[in-house]
């Protein structure tokens, strides 16, 4: 790796660059069995760069307190207390929290995509194609450039080897071409509910490998299959939409239900899929809405759970049956 001799780099910074370069080297072998190693190294390298930012922000004499999960108080100079780092170093979630507390920004969405791809290959062992790895390298490339330039005030080409930099640039161009083709095909789909267009164009991922390179098998939605240009798997419209909704609303959904609130999405009364957007009163998959909007007797708004009560709310349905 090429390092600027004017400022001696930390071991953490050197380890970050080494991990990224090892990931690119694994990829360059074009051997499927090296896929897991490539993704693991790329993801680790990015996290180490973010930790390096926290290390540089840690006050002197604190043993890099910001990169550790815990801190211990130390007495210095008689009456001065200093907090020093201890325990394990921070993980992705903790890094994100530290950045937020410090008012720092990062491309968290792209980082989550890289994390998803790493997790899929670690736990599910899918067969990733060259296109899929190109996507991972592209995410790494963009994140690395932004972190080095915006947070570490470093020119990427000055610290990465020439070969690593060339490969990252080339793969980013390949990914952009395939991504553009896939997005154009999705934008040509017929029958996509207006409220779902943004979801289909920007948020669906392959359920098998978490790649965004999904191309519809035909123009009819939701009958089409989505073929992943990364791993080759075909997924139904139902599975990719359900997966996208879980990712977009999952964490907030759980908290909302715990607090007694309504679900963000629920089972559609028309197609029976869990893709009904409650706040928009439309199914993200089939475009259907509630059969009955108001109770035929008292005119109160009817929930999804009351759609099978012949147009009555729960109370009025009970009273009608009671009178029978």
C-alpha positions as CSV (number, residue, x, y, z in Angstrom):
1,X,0.0,0.0,0.0
2,X,1.2,3.5,-0.8
3,X,1.3,5.7,2.4
4,X,2.1,9.4,2.7
5,X,5.3,9.4,4.8
6,X,4.5,12.9,6.2
7,X,2.1,11.5,8.7
8,X,2.9,8.1,10.2
9,X,-0.3,6.0,10.0
10,X,-1.8,4.1,12.9
11,X,-2.0,0.3,13.0
12,X,-5.8,0.6,12.8
13,X,-5.5,2.6,9.5
14,X,-3.0,0.2,8.1
15,X,-5.2,-2.8,9.0
16,X,-8.1,-1.1,7.3
17,X,-6.2,-0.6,4.0
18,X,-4.8,-4.2,4.2
19,X,-8.3,-5.7,4.7
20,X,-9.6,-3.8,1.6
21,X,-6.7,-4.8,-0.5
22,X,-7.0,-8.4,0.6
23,X,-10.7,-8.3,-0.4
24,X,-9.8,-7.0,-3.8
25,X,-7.1,-9.7,-4.1
26,X,-9.6,-12.4,-3.2
27,X,-12.0,-11.1,-5.8
28,X,-9.3,-10.9,-8.5
29,X,-8.7,-14.7,-8.3
30,X,-12.3,-15.2,-9.7
31,X,-12.6,-18.3,-7.6
32,X,-16.1,-18.8,-6.1
33,X,-14.7,-20.2,-2.9
34,X,-12.9,-16.9,-2.2
35,X,-16.2,-15.0,-2.3
36,X,-16.8,-15.2,1.4
37,X,-13.3,-14.0,2.1
38,X,-13.6,-11.1,-0.3
39,X,-16.8,-9.8,1.2
40,X,-15.6,-10.4,4.8
41,X,-12.4,-8.4,4.1
42,X,-14.2,-5.5,2.3
43,X,-16.7,-5.1,5.1
44,X,-14.1,-5.3,7.8
45,X,-11.9,-2.8,6.0
46,X,-14.7,-0.2,5.9
47,X,-15.6,-0.6,9.6
48,X,-11.9,-0.2,10.5
49,X,-11.8,3.1,8.5
50,X,-14.8,4.3,10.5
51,X,-13.1,3.3,13.7
52,X,-10.0,5.2,12.6
53,X,-12.1,8.4,12.4
54,X,-13.3,7.7,16.0
55,X,-9.7,7.0,17.1
56,X,-8.5,10.4,15.7
57,X,-11.3,12.2,17.6
58,X,-10.5,10.5,20.9
59,X,-8.8,12.9,23.3
60,X,-5.1,12.4,24.0
61,X,-4.4,10.2,27.0
62,X,-7.7,8.2,26.8
63,X,-6.3,5.2,24.9
64,X,-8.6,5.8,22.0
65,X,-11.7,5.8,24.2
66,X,-14.2,6.4,21.3
67,X,-13.4,3.1,19.6
68,X,-14.2,1.0,22.7
69,X,-17.5,-0.2,24.0
70,X,-16.6,0.7,27.6
71,X,-14.5,3.2,29.4
72,X,-12.8,3.3,32.8
73,X,-12.1,6.4,34.9
74,X,-8.5,7.2,35.8
75,X,-7.2,9.8,38.2
76,X,-4.5,12.0,36.9
77,X,-2.6,15.0,38.3
78,X,-4.2,14.6,41.7
79,X,-7.7,15.8,41.0
80,X,-8.2,15.3,37.3
81,X,-10.4,12.3,36.1
82,X,-9.7,10.9,32.6
83,X,-11.9,8.3,30.9
84,X,-9.9,5.6,29.0
85,X,-11.2,3.0,26.6
86,X,-11.5,-0.7,27.7
87,X,-13.3,-3.9,26.6
88,X,-14.2,-4.8,23.0
89,X,-14.0,-2.3,20.2
90,X,-17.3,-1.0,18.8
91,X,-19.3,-2.9,16.1
92,X,-21.4,-1.5,13.3
93,X,-24.4,-0.5,15.4
94,X,-22.2,1.2,18.0
95,X,-20.1,3.0,15.4
96,X,-23.3,4.4,13.9
97,X,-24.4,5.5,17.4
98,X,-21.1,7.2,18.1
99,X,-21.2,9.0,14.7
100,X,-24.7,10.3,15.5
101,X,-23.7,11.5,18.9
102,X,-20.8,13.4,17.4
103,X,-22.8,14.9,14.6
104,X,-21.0,13.0,11.9
105,X,-22.5,11.6,8.8
106,X,-21.8,8.5,6.7
107,X,-23.5,6.5,3.9
108,X,-25.3,4.2,6.3
109,X,-27.7,2.9,3.7
110,X,-24.8,1.7,1.5
111,X,-23.0,0.3,4.6
112,X,-26.1,-1.7,5.4
113,X,-26.2,-3.1,1.9
114,X,-22.6,-4.2,2.2
115,X,-23.4,-5.7,5.6
116,X,-26.4,-7.6,4.1
117,X,-24.3,-9.1,1.4
118,X,-21.6,-10.1,3.8
119,X,-24.2,-11.7,6.1
120,X,-25.8,-13.6,3.3
121,X,-22.6,-15.1,2.0
122,X,-21.6,-15.9,5.6
123,X,-24.8,-17.7,6.7
124,X,-26.5,-18.9,3.5
125,X,-23.4,-19.6,1.3
126,X,-25.1,-18.5,-2.0
127,X,-23.2,-18.8,-5.3
128,X,-22.3,-15.2,-6.0
129,X,-21.5,-14.2,-9.5
130,X,-19.0,-11.7,-10.7
131,X,-21.8,-9.1,-11.0
132,X,-22.8,-9.6,-7.4
133,X,-19.2,-9.1,-6.2
134,X,-18.9,-6.1,-8.5
135,X,-21.8,-4.6,-6.6
136,X,-20.1,-5.2,-3.2
137,X,-16.9,-3.7,-4.5
138,X,-18.9,-0.7,-5.8
139,X,-20.4,-0.1,-2.4
140,X,-17.0,-0.4,-0.8
141,X,-15.4,1.9,-3.4
142,X,-18.0,4.7,-2.8
143,X,-17.8,4.3,1.0
144,X,-14.0,4.2,1.1
145,X,-13.7,7.3,-1.1
146,X,-16.1,9.3,1.1
147,X,-14.6,8.2,4.4
148,X,-11.1,8.8,3.3
149,X,-11.8,12.2,1.8
150,X,-14.5,13.6,4.1
151,X,-13.4,12.1,7.5
152,X,-9.7,11.2,7.2
153,X,-8.7,14.0,4.8
154,X,-6.8,11.5,2.6
155,X,-6.7,11.0,-1.1
156,X,-7.7,7.4,-1.8
157,X,-5.2,6.9,-4.7
158,X,-2.4,8.0,-2.3
159,X,-3.0,5.2,0.3
160,X,-4.3,2.3,-1.8
161,X,-2.1,0.3,-4.2
162,X,-2.4,1.2,-7.8
163,X,-3.7,-2.3,-8.6
164,X,-6.4,-2.1,-5.9
165,X,-7.6,1.4,-7.1
166,X,-7.8,0.2,-10.7
167,X,-9.9,-2.8,-9.9
168,X,-12.3,-0.8,-7.7
169,X,-12.7,1.8,-10.5
170,X,-13.3,-0.9,-13.1
171,X,-15.8,-2.9,-11.1
172,X,-17.8,0.2,-10.2
173,X,-18.2,0.9,-13.9
174,X,-19.4,-2.7,-14.6
175,X,-21.9,-2.5,-11.7
176,X,-23.3,0.8,-12.9
177,X,-24.0,-0.6,-16.4
178,X,-25.8,-3.7,-15.0
179,X,-27.7,-1.7,-12.4
180,X,-28.9,0.8,-15.1
181,X,-30.2,-2.1,-17.3
182,X,-32.1,-3.7,-14.3
183,X,-33.6,-0.4,-13.2
184,X,-34.8,0.4,-16.8
185,X,-36.5,-3.0,-17.0
186,X,-38.2,-2.4,-13.6
187,X,-39.4,1.0,-14.7
188,X,-41.0,-0.6,-17.8
189,X,-43.2,-2.9,-15.6
190,X,-47.0,-2.7,-16.3
191,X,-49.5,-2.9,-13.4
192,X,-47.3,-1.6,-10.6
193,X,-49.5,0.5,-8.1
194,X,-48.4,4.1,-8.1
195,X,-47.6,3.9,-4.4
196,X,-45.3,1.0,-5.0
197,X,-43.2,2.4,-7.9
198,X,-40.5,3.9,-5.6
199,X,-40.3,0.6,-3.7
200,X,-39.8,-1.4,-6.9
201,X,-37.3,1.0,-8.4
202,X,-35.1,1.7,-5.4
203,X,-35.7,-0.7,-2.5
204,X,-36.2,-4.3,-3.6
205,X,-33.3,-6.7,-3.1
206,X,-32.7,-10.4,-3.9
207,X,-34.0,-12.4,-0.9
208,X,-31.1,-14.9,-1.5
209,X,-28.0,-12.7,-1.8
210,X,-29.3,-9.2,-1.0
211,X,-28.2,-7.8,-4.4
212,X,-30.1,-4.9,-5.9
213,X,-29.5,-6.3,-9.4
214,X,-33.0,-7.6,-9.9
215,X,-34.5,-7.8,-13.4
216,X,-38.1,-8.7,-14.1
217,X,-38.7,-11.8,-16.3
218,X,-41.6,-10.0,-18.2
219,X,-43.4,-6.7,-18.1
220,X,-46.5,-7.9,-16.2
221,X,-46.6,-7.1,-12.5
222,X,-47.1,-8.9,-10.1
223,X,-47.1,-12.0,-12.3
224,X,-43.4,-11.5,-13.2
225,X,-40.5,-13.1,-11.5
226,X,-37.5,-11.0,-10.5
227,X,-34.2,-12.6,-11.7
228,X,-31.1,-11.7,-9.8
229,X,-28.2,-10.8,-12.0
230,X,-25.9,-11.5,-9.1
231,X,-26.7,-15.0,-7.9
232,X,-29.1,-16.1,-10.7
233,X,-32.0,-16.9,-8.4
234,X,-35.6,-16.1,-9.4
235,X,-38.0,-14.6,-6.8
236,X,-41.7,-13.9,-7.0
237,X,-43.0,-10.3,-6.8
238,X,-44.6,-11.2,-3.5
239,X,-41.3,-12.3,-1.9
240,X,-39.3,-9.2,-3.0
241,X,-42.0,-6.8,-1.9
242,X,-42.5,-8.5,1.4
243,X,-38.7,-8.5,2.0
244,X,-38.5,-4.8,1.1
245,X,-41.4,-3.9,3.5
246,X,-39.8,-5.9,6.3
247,X,-36.5,-4.0,5.8
248,X,-38.1,-0.6,5.5
249,X,-40.6,-0.9,8.4
250,X,-39.4,-3.9,10.4
251,X,-37.6,-2.3,13.4
252,X,-40.1,0.6,13.7
253,X,-43.0,-1.8,13.2
254,X,-41.9,-3.9,16.2
255,X,-41.6,-0.8,18.5
256,X,-44.9,0.6,17.2
257,X,-46.8,-2.6,18.0
258,X,-45.2,-2.8,21.4
259,X,-46.5,0.7,22.1
260,X,-50.0,-0.2,21.2
261,X,-49.9,1.4,17.7
262,X,-51.2,0.0,14.4
263,X,-49.1,-2.0,12.0
264,X,-47.6,-0.1,9.0
265,X,-48.5,-3.0,6.7
266,X,-50.8,-5.9,7.1
267,X,-52.6,-8.7,5.2
268,X,-54.4,-7.6,2.0
269,X,-58.1,-8.6,1.9
270,X,-57.8,-9.1,-1.9
271,X,-54.6,-11.1,-2.4
272,X,-54.0,-12.3,1.2
273,X,-50.3,-11.2,1.1
274,X,-48.8,-9.2,4.0
275,X,-48.2,-6.2,1.7
276,X,-51.2,-3.9,2.5
277,X,-50.0,-0.4,3.3
278,X,-52.3,0.6,6.1
279,X,-51.7,4.4,6.0
280,X,-52.1,4.5,2.2
281,X,-55.1,2.1,2.2
282,X,-53.6,0.1,-0.8
283,X,-51.8,-3.2,-1.3
284,X,-48.2,-2.7,-2.5
285,X,-48.5,-5.9,-4.5
286,X,-52.0,-6.1,-6.1
287,X,-53.1,-2.5,-5.8
288,X,-56.3,-3.6,-3.9
289,X,-57.9,-1.5,-1.1
290,X,-60.4,-2.2,1.6
291,X,-63.7,-3.6,0.3
292,X,-65.6,-1.7,2.9
293,X,-64.5,1.8,4.1
294,X,-67.3,2.5,6.6
295,X,-69.8,0.6,8.6
296,X,-73.2,0.3,6.9
297,X,-74.9,0.9,10.2
298,X,-72.9,3.5,12.2
299,X,-70.6,4.8,9.4
300,X,-67.4,4.4,11.5
301,X,-64.2,3.6,9.6
302,X,-63.6,-0.1,9.2
303,X,-60.3,-1.8,9.9
304,X,-58.7,-4.6,7.9
305,X,-59.8,-7.0,10.5
306,X,-63.4,-6.0,9.9
307,X,-63.4,-6.6,6.2
308,X,-65.0,-10.0,6.5
309,X,-68.0,-8.8,8.5
310,X,-70.1,-7.9,5.5
311,X,-69.6,-4.2,5.8
312,X,-70.3,-3.9,9.5
313,X,-68.0,-2.9,12.3
314,X,-67.4,-5.5,15.0
315,X,-70.0,-4.0,17.4
316,X,-72.7,-3.6,14.7
317,X,-72.0,-7.1,13.4
318,X,-72.4,-8.5,16.9
319,X,-75.7,-6.6,17.4
320,X,-77.1,-7.7,14.0
321,X,-76.3,-11.3,14.7
322,X,-77.7,-11.0,18.3
323,X,-81.0,-9.7,17.0
324,X,-81.2,-12.7,14.6
